[in-house]
Amino acid sequence: MEFAERVNHLSPEGAYHMMARAQQLEAAGRSIIHLEIGQPDVPTFENISQAGVRAIKQGYTRYTPSAGTAKLREVIARDAGQRRGISVKPSQVVVGPGAKPALFFPTLALVRPGDEVIYPDPGFPTYAAMIGVAGGVAVPVPLCEEEDFSFDLTAFDRLVGDRTRLIILNSPSNPTGGVMPLKTLEHIADTARRRNIWVLSDEIYARLVYDGLNVPSIAALPGMLERTIICDGFSKTYAMTGWRLGYGIMPDALAERVELLLTHSVGCTASFTQVAGIEAIEGPQDAVQAVVDEYKRRRDVLVTGLNMIPGFRCRMPQGAFYAYPNVSAHGKPSAWWADYLLEHAGVAVLPGTAFGAQGEGYLRLCFANSMENIQTALERIQDAVVNLRRS
């Protein structure tokens, strides 16, 4: 069967592929620890769930405006603006079923065939996918391990050019957990202003940060709000992955175009989900901080344990809930390691190459899991590596 060129480059996300393989082994009776899927292991916070249940009972089950309800857009504008130190109008907020529309649709609205789009490698697989669907040219910029996986600015300066239309950032990062420092953002912002380039800043993990670290948004830098799209959502912060609720913040004219794309694709986001989103933002935030504190405990245990395994080297992630160890000392491909640990250790992880060619030599492990599972996974990985070295 022949398909349009725009979809021929698409492939499954590695996390879902690995999860399916792990579940097959479980169905056959194997004990598998899942560190491959990036989602909170806690249920949606009770006050949010109850708000959604009440909304359904009260009849919030009908269509809403494509860009979201007026109330939710107002709440997001106020909260997101205060957290980033910027002024956001409700008209600049576009709500979608998950955060991916805030990545995909602005890209479709801005990128013309042949335009170049700079994005991080390793990075979230949807970046390359949406660039290709838009007809753009994907230009990966490597991340520097020695600088906590921030942009390689030397490579960035070499790759940016007259055909560059859009720069995609992700801080804190999936898969590395790295946070871009202010000096790096200032360098990128200066380039974007001089060359009149748009920036899409994926900030879905912005509240999952550790050790008192501040995560700056490039939109807060001088002259950047009018050329930046912020992508954020509720899935990671509020454990609402299945609710499908996200948003983008962008200039009004672009918001109007993105709203039209929503109208002609998904129509609108579920109304009861939006009511739950209002409660998430306006309700108590204690549970968010409690989960972040617990993630930090798990991060410390996982990274310390990984660094004790022969041939593993892992930097301490500053945000998100991923550890990203370097396993290149063993001289085997990342995909081989992911297969080996699944088959011989019963631990599902992702190869770094699931996030781009520059991920070779790395693995991604999600520590949004119980402390017991993390400790057991470390023991299994340690045993598997020792057995490998003996063989």
DAMO-V930921 format. One record per residue. N is the residue number from 1. RES is the residue in three letters. D_CENTER is the distance of its C-alpha to the mean C-alpha in Angstrom with 2 decimals. Layout:
BEGIN
n=N res=RES d_center=D_CENTER
n=N res=RES d_center=D_CENTER
END
This chain:
BEGIN
n=1 res=MET d_center=32.99
n=2 res=GLU d_center=31.97
n=3 res=PHE d_center=28.80
n=4 res=ALA d_center=27.84
n=5 res=GLU d_center=26.52
n=6 res=ARG d_center=23.30
n=7 res=VAL d_center=22.08
n=8 res=ASN d_center=23.69
n=9 res=HIS d_center=20.83
n=10 res=LEU d_center=18.36
n=11 res=SER d_center=17.68
n=12 res=PRO d_center=16.02
n=13 res=GLU d_center=12.62
n=14 res=GLY d_center=13.78
n=15 res=ALA d_center=12.48
n=16 res=TYR d_center=14.66
n=17 res=HIS d_center=17.45
n=18 res=MET d_center=17.64
n=19 res=MET d_center=17.57
n=20 res=ALA d_center=20.44
n=21 res=ARG d_center=22.39
n=22 res=ALA d_center=22.05
n=23 res=GLN d_center=23.25
n=24 res=GLN d_center=26.18
n=25 res=LEU d_center=27.24
n=26 res=GLU d_center=27.05
n=27 res=ALA d_center=29.20
n=28 res=ALA d_center=31.66
n=29 res=GLY d_center=31.97
n=30 res=ARG d_center=29.71
n=31 res=SER d_center=27.91
n=32 res=ILE d_center=24.22
n=33 res=ILE d_center=21.66
n=34 res=HIS d_center=18.16
n=35 res=LEU d_center=15.62
n=36 res=GLU d_center=13.70
n=37 res=ILE d_center=11.69
n=38 res=GLY d_center=8.63
n=39 res=GLN d_center=10.18
n=40 res=PRO d_center=12.66
n=41 res=ASP d_center=16.14
n=42 res=VAL d_center=17.92
n=43 res=PRO d_center=19.17
n=44 res=THR d_center=18.41
n=45 res=PHE d_center=20.51
n=46 res=GLU d_center=24.09
n=47 res=ASN d_center=24.79
n=48 res=ILE d_center=21.92
n=49 res=SER d_center=23.03
n=50 res=GLN d_center=26.60
n=51 res=ALA d_center=25.89
n=52 res=GLY d_center=24.48
n=53 res=VAL d_center=27.53
n=54 res=ARG d_center=29.89
n=55 res=ALA d_center=28.45
n=56 res=ILE d_center=29.14
n=57 res=LYS d_center=32.61
n=58 res=GLN d_center=33.26
n=59 res=GLY d_center=32.60
n=60 res=TYR d_center=29.19
n=61 res=THR d_center=28.76
n=62 res=ARG d_center=29.65
n=63 res=TYR d_center=28.15
n=64 res=THR d_center=26.65
n=65 res=PRO d_center=26.30
n=66 res=SER d_center=23.63
n=67 res=ALA d_center=21.76
n=68 res=GLY d_center=21.93
n=69 res=THR d_center=24.74
n=70 res=ALA d_center=26.36
n=71 res=LYS d_center=25.95
n=72 res=LEU d_center=22.18
n=73 res=ARG d_center=21.78
n=74 res=GLU d_center=24.19
n=75 res=VAL d_center=22.47
n=76 res=ILE d_center=19.01
n=77 res=ALA d_center=20.82
n=78 res=ARG d_center=22.70
n=79 res=ASP d_center=20.02
n=80 res=ALA d_center=17.29
n=81 res=GLY d_center=20.15
n=82 res=GLN d_center=21.65
n=83 res=ARG d_center=18.61
n=84 res=ARG d_center=18.15
n=85 res=GLY d_center=21.86
n=86 res=ILE d_center=22.04
n=87 res=SER d_center=24.09
n=88 res=VAL d_center=22.37
n=89 res=LYS d_center=24.56
n=90 res=PRO d_center=23.83
n=91 res=SER d_center=24.58
n=92 res=GLN d_center=21.55
n=93 res=VAL d_center=19.20
n=94 res=VAL d_center=18.29
n=95 res=VAL d_center=17.14
n=96 res=GLY d_center=15.74
n=97 res=PRO d_center=15.31
n=98 res=GLY d_center=11.60
n=99 res=ALA d_center=9.14
n=100 res=LYS d_center=9.49
n=101 res=PRO d_center=13.02
n=102 res=ALA d_center=12.07
n=103 res=LEU d_center=10.55
n=104 res=PHE d_center=13.30
n=105 res=PHE d_center=16.32
n=106 res=PRO d_center=16.48
n=107 res=THR d_center=16.25
n=108 res=LEU d_center=19.06
n=109 res=ALA d_center=20.97
n=110 res=LEU d_center=20.99
n=111 res=VAL d_center=20.97
n=112 res=ARG d_center=24.40
n=113 res=PRO d_center=25.58
n=114 res=GLY d_center=25.85
n=115 res=ASP d_center=23.64
n=116 res=GLU d_center=21.52
n=117 res=VAL d_center=17.81
n=118 res=ILE d_center=16.49
n=119 res=TYR d_center=12.97
n=120 res=PRO d_center=11.72
n=121 res=ASP d_center=12.97
n=122 res=PRO d_center=11.61
n=123 res=GLY d_center=8.34
n=124 res=PHE d_center=6.15
n=125 res=PRO d_center=9.46
n=126 res=THR d_center=9.47
n=127 res=TYR d_center=10.19
n=128 res=ALA d_center=13.41
n=129 res=ALA d_center=14.22
n=130 res=MET d_center=14.36
n=131 res=ILE d_center=16.25
n=132 res=GLY d_center=18.73
n=133 res=VAL d_center=19.29
n=134 res=ALA d_center=20.07
n=135 res=GLY d_center=22.54
n=136 res=GLY d_center=21.05
n=137 res=VAL d_center=21.28
n=138 res=ALA d_center=18.16
n=139 res=VAL d_center=18.73
n=140 res=PRO d_center=16.50
n=141 res=VAL d_center=16.79
n=142 res=PRO d_center=16.74
n=143 res=LEU d_center=15.28
n=144 res=CYS d_center=18.09
n=145 res=GLU d_center=18.21
n=146 res=GLU d_center=21.24
n=147 res=GLU d_center=19.48
n=148 res=ASP d_center=16.60
n=149 res=PHE d_center=14.53
n=150 res=SER d_center=14.96
n=151 res=PHE d_center=16.02
n=152 res=ASP d_center=19.35
n=153 res=LEU d_center=21.23
n=154 res=THR d_center=24.28
n=155 res=ALA d_center=22.51
n=156 res=PHE d_center=20.81
n=157 res=ASP d_center=24.30
n=158 res=ARG d_center=25.77
n=159 res=LEU d_center=23.39
n=160 res=VAL d_center=23.23
n=161 res=GLY d_center=26.24
n=162 res=ASP d_center=28.13
n=163 res=ARG d_center=26.14
n=164 res=THR d_center=22.74
n=165 res=ARG d_center=21.58
n=166 res=LEU d_center=17.92
n=167 res=ILE d_center=15.71
n=168 res=ILE d_center=11.91
n=169 res=LEU d_center=10.34
n=170 res=ASN d_center=7.10
n=171 res=SER d_center=8.49
n=172 res=PRO d_center=8.01
n=173 res=SER d_center=6.48
n=174 res=ASN d_center=4.91
n=175 res=PRO d_center=7.69
n=176 res=THR d_center=10.16
n=177 res=GLY d_center=9.64
n=178 res=GLY d_center=11.54
n=179 res=VAL d_center=12.28
n=180 res=MET d_center=14.05
n=181 res=PRO d_center=17.59
n=182 res=LEU d_center=19.52
n=183 res=LYS d_center=21.85
n=184 res=THR d_center=19.27
n=185 res=LEU d_center=17.98
n=186 res=GLU d_center=21.68
n=187 res=HIS d_center=22.42
n=188 res=ILE d_center=19.81
n=189 res=ALA d_center=21.00
n=190 res=ASP d_center=24.58
n=191 res=THR d_center=23.98
n=192 res=ALA d_center=22.32
n=193 res=ARG d_center=25.28
n=194 res=ARG d_center=27.92
n=195 res=ARG d_center=26.77
n=196 res=ASN d_center=25.70
n=197 res=ILE d_center=22.15
n=198 res=TRP d_center=19.35
n=199 res=VAL d_center=16.01
n=200 res=LEU d_center=12.72
n=201 res=SER d_center=10.61
n=202 res=ASP d_center=6.96
n=203 res=GLU d_center=7.55
n=204 res=ILE d_center=5.76
n=205 res=TYR d_center=6.55
n=206 res=ALA d_center=9.78
n=207 res=ARG d_center=12.14
n=208 res=LEU d_center=11.20
n=209 res=VAL d_center=13.30
n=210 res=TYR d_center=16.53
n=211 res=ASP d_center=20.06
n=212 res=GLY d_center=20.49
n=213 res=LEU d_center=18.25
n=214 res=ASN d_center=17.84
n=215 res=VAL d_center=14.66
n=216 res=PRO d_center=16.20
n=217 res=SER d_center=15.01
n=218 res=ILE d_center=16.55
n=219 res=ALA d_center=17.78
n=220 res=ALA d_center=20.19
n=221 res=LEU d_center=21.97
n=222 res=PRO d_center=25.27
n=223 res=GLY d_center=25.29
n=224 res=MET d_center=21.54
n=225 res=LEU d_center=21.07
n=226 res=GLU d_center=23.02
n=227 res=ARG d_center=20.90
n=228 res=THR d_center=17.32
n=229 res=ILE d_center=14.92
n=230 res=ILE d_center=12.50
n=231 res=CYS d_center=9.65
n=232 res=ASP d_center=9.15
n=233 res=GLY d_center=10.05
n=234 res=PHE d_center=11.74
n=235 res=SER d_center=10.06
n=236 res=LYS d_center=8.80
n=237 res=THR d_center=11.54
n=238 res=TYR d_center=14.28
n=239 res=ALA d_center=13.71
n=240 res=MET d_center=14.01
n=241 res=THR d_center=11.94
n=242 res=GLY d_center=15.19
n=243 res=TRP d_center=16.32
n=244 res=ARG d_center=14.11
n=245 res=LEU d_center=14.00
n=246 res=GLY d_center=11.98
n=247 res=TYR d_center=13.40
n=248 res=GLY d_center=13.84
n=249 res=ILE d_center=16.31
n=250 res=MET d_center=18.48
n=251 res=PRO d_center=22.18
n=252 res=ASP d_center=24.53
n=253 res=ALA d_center=25.66
n=254 res=LEU d_center=22.23
n=255 res=ALA d_center=21.44
n=256 res=GLU d_center=24.63
n=257 res=ARG d_center=23.66
n=258 res=VAL d_center=20.26
n=259 res=GLU d_center=22.20
n=260 res=LEU d_center=24.58
n=261 res=LEU d_center=21.98
n=262 res=LEU d_center=20.84
n=263 res=THR d_center=24.57
n=264 res=HIS d_center=25.33
n=265 res=SER d_center=22.46
n=266 res=VAL d_center=21.39
n=267 res=GLY d_center=24.01
n=268 res=CYS d_center=22.35
n=269 res=THR d_center=20.16
n=270 res=ALA d_center=22.14
n=271 res=SER d_center=24.31
n=272 res=PHE d_center=24.34
n=273 res=THR d_center=20.55
n=274 res=GLN d_center=20.87
n=275 res=VAL d_center=23.63
n=276 res=ALA d_center=21.50
n=277 res=GLY d_center=18.89
n=278 res=ILE d_center=21.82
n=279 res=GLU d_center=22.83
n=280 res=ALA d_center=19.43
n=281 res=ILE d_center=19.69
n=282 res=GLU d_center=23.48
n=283 res=GLY d_center=24.08
n=284 res=PRO d_center=24.22
n=285 res=GLN d_center=21.24
n=286 res=ASP d_center=22.84
n=287 res=ALA d_center=20.75
n=288 res=VAL d_center=17.49
n=289 res=GLN d_center=19.22
n=290 res=ALA d_center=20.76
n=291 res=VAL d_center=17.57
n=292 res=VAL d_center=16.17
n=293 res=ASP d_center=19.60
n=294 res=GLU d_center=19.54
n=295 res=TYR d_center=16.22
n=296 res=LYS d_center=17.93
n=297 res=ARG d_center=20.97
n=298 res=ARG d_center=19.19
n=299 res=ARG d_center=17.33
n=300 res=ASP d_center=20.77
n=301 res=VAL d_center=22.47
n=302 res=LEU d_center=20.10
n=303 res=VAL d_center=19.97
n=304 res=THR d_center=23.71
n=305 res=GLY d_center=24.48
n=306 res=LEU d_center=22.62
n=307 res=ASN d_center=24.53
n=308 res=MET d_center=27.74
n=309 res=ILE d_center=27.32
n=310 res=PRO d_center=29.39
n=311 res=GLY d_center=27.56
n=312 res=PHE d_center=24.13
n=313 res=ARG d_center=22.78
n=314 res=CYS d_center=19.66
n=315 res=ARG d_center=18.67
n=316 res=MET d_center=17.74
n=317 res=PRO d_center=14.03
n=318 res=GLN d_center=14.04
n=319 res=GLY d_center=10.93
n=320 res=ALA d_center=8.14
n=321 res=PHE d_center=10.09
n=322 res=TYR d_center=10.44
n=323 res=ALA d_center=13.67
n=324 res=TYR d_center=14.13
n=325 res=PRO d_center=17.91
n=326 res=ASN d_center=20.04
n=327 res=VAL d_center=22.55
n=328 res=SER d_center=24.26
n=329 res=ALA d_center=27.48
n=330 res=HIS d_center=28.35
n=331 res=GLY d_center=28.51
n=332 res=LYS d_center=26.84
n=333 res=PRO d_center=23.90
n=334 res=SER d_center=20.47
n=335 res=ALA d_center=20.95
n=336 res=TRP d_center=24.33
n=337 res=TRP d_center=22.95
n=338 res=ALA d_center=20.51
n=339 res=ASP d_center=23.54
n=340 res=TYR d_center=25.89
n=341 res=LEU d_center=24.04
n=342 res=LEU d_center=23.59
n=343 res=GLU d_center=27.23
n=344 res=HIS d_center=28.94
n=345 res=ALA d_center=26.99
n=346 res=GLY d_center=25.48
n=347 res=VAL d_center=22.00
n=348 res=ALA d_center=19.10
n=349 res=VAL d_center=16.56
n=350 res=LEU d_center=14.68
n=351 res=PRO d_center=16.24
n=352 res=GLY d_center=14.56
n=353 res=THR d_center=15.89
n=354 res=ALA d_center=13.54
n=355 res=PHE d_center=11.19
n=356 res=GLY d_center=14.21
n=357 res=ALA d_center=17.76
n=358 res=GLN d_center=17.14
n=359 res=GLY d_center=15.58
n=360 res=GLU d_center=19.14
n=361 res=GLY d_center=20.55
n=362 res=TYR d_center=17.49
n=363 res=LEU d_center=16.09
n=364 res=ARG d_center=12.92
n=365 res=LEU d_center=13.98
n=366 res=CYS d_center=12.24
n=367 res=PHE d_center=14.53
n=368 res=ALA d_center=13.86
n=369 res=ASN d_center=17.28
n=370 res=SER d_center=20.85
n=371 res=MET d_center=22.64
n=372 res=GLU d_center=25.24
n=373 res=ASN d_center=22.93
n=374 res=ILE d_center=21.38
n=375 res=GLN d_center=24.93
n=376 res=THR d_center=26.18
n=377 res=ALA d_center=23.45
n=378 res=LEU d_center=24.44
n=379 res=GLU d_center=28.06
n=380 res=ARG d_center=27.52
n=381 res=ILE d_center=25.62
n=382 res=GLN d_center=28.35
n=383 res=ASP d_center=31.06
n=384 res=ALA d_center=29.60
n=385 res=VAL d_center=29.39
n=386 res=VAL d_center=32.90
n=387 res=ASN d_center=34.28
n=388 res=LEU d_center=32.81
n=389 res=ARG d_center=34.48
n=390 res=ARG d_center=37.73
n=391 res=SER d_center=37.84
END
